[in-house]
Amino acid sequence: MTKKKSKKPSASNSAAPADPITLFVDRCAWSRLLGEALDKIGANYIAHHQRFAPDAPDEEWLAVAGREAWIVLTRDKHIRRRPTELEAFREHNVIVFVLAAGNASAAETADLVTRLYDKIQRLGAQAKLPVMYSVTRSGISKPIKFK
């Protein structure tokens, strides 16, 4: 006699959909064009000016980004060299993507971020925290190694 298979999916086979990431766009990466491009693709994002004062120290929003599990998008290449920012990045287990596309215009940056958005989501979801990547016109680097 053959065993009947249940039509009801088992708990192990019914994976809940992953929560969408929230991209936090630092003040130095923000532009109206980037916001419009992110809106167009339905990205879940928070712009720096929506939650923080313009002069809020990076350590302040890095702490919140880590606590809220936001993926940070910044143009600030020095974030990996300034001791207080690097300490906040590590302490709060932040995921950071540093836009290092030279002097890319706002339109070029918007195009780059939307083109790589799915990969940013995937890397962010799989990341061992804290982690930082460099984003160039040719794509996203392997995780940046720190001493």
N, C-alpha and C positions, 0 to 999 in steps of 0.2 A: 504494500500500500504506500502510495506516495504522500509525502507530507505537504499540506496546503501552505502556500506562502501568503503571508499577510499582505494586504494591499496598503496597510498603514505603514508609512516609513518609520524605521527605527530611530531612536534618538541619536544614534551614532551617524546615521545617514542624512539627517536633517539639520544641516549646519545653518545657523542663523546668519543672515547677511551681515557683513562687516559694517561697522559704523563708518560713515564717510569721514575722511580726514578734514581737519580744519587747518587751512593755511594761514599763518600769521605773516602779513606783509609789513616789514619794518619801514619806518619813515623814509629811509634812503633808497628803498626799492619801489616805493609807491608812486604811481602816476594814475591819472584819470583813465588813460588808455588801458593800463593793466587792469584796473577795476572793471572797465567795460568788457574786456576780453575774458576775464574770469567769470563775469556774469553770463556772458554768452555761452560758455561751456557748462554752466551750472555748478561751478566750483563753490565750495563752502569756504569762505575766507573772512578774516578780520583784518582791517587795515589799522595800522598803529594809531592813527588819529581817532579811531572809533572807541578806543579803550584807554588811551594814555595821553598825558600832556605832551606837547611837542618836545619839551626838554626832559622828559622822563629818562633817567639813566638806563642804559641797556641792561644792567643787572636786575632792575625792577621787572621789565617785561620778560627777560629770560626766565626768571623764577615763575612767572605766571604761565609762560609757554610750556615749561616743563610740567607744572602741576596740571594744566589743562590738556596736555599731550598734543599741543599744536605743532605743526611743522613750520619752522621759521624760514622765510625767504628774505634775504638781505643782500645789499651790495657792499656791506662793511667787511672788507677783506682783513681788517685789523682785529676783528673779533677773536681770531685764533691766536693773537699775539699779546693782547692787553691782559695783564694778569687778573684783574678783577672780573673781566668779562669771561675769560677762559675758565676761571674758577666757578662762576655762576653757570656756565654751559655744562661743566662737568657735574657740579653739585646737584643740578636740577634735571639731569638726564635729558637734554634737549636735542632735537633733530634739527639741523641747520643746513640749508642749501644756500651757498654764497654765490651770487651772480658775479662771475668774473669775466664777463663778455666785453672787456675793454670799455670803450666809449659807446656802447650800444645806445641807440635812441630809445625813447619810451615805446615807440611802435615796435622796434626790433625786440625789446625786452618782453613786451606783451606777447609777441609771436613766439619767442623762445619758450617762455613759461607755459603757454597753452599747448605748444607742441610737445613739451616734456611732462605735462601735468600727470598723465597716467603713470609714467615711470617714477615721478616724484611720489605719487600715492603708493605705488608698489614698494619702492625702497623704504619709505617711511613706515609702512606696515611691517616690513621684515627686519627693520633695523635693530641692532644690538646697541642700546643707548649708553652713553651719549654718542652721537655720530654727526659728522660734518662732511658735506660734499661740496665740490666746486662745480659750478655750472658754467660752461662755455658755449660758444656757438656750435661746437661740434658735439656737445652732449654733456653728460654728467660723469664726473670722475669716480674712481673708487673712493671709499672713505679716506679722509685725510688722517694720517697718522700723527699722533702727538707724542712728545717725549715724556 
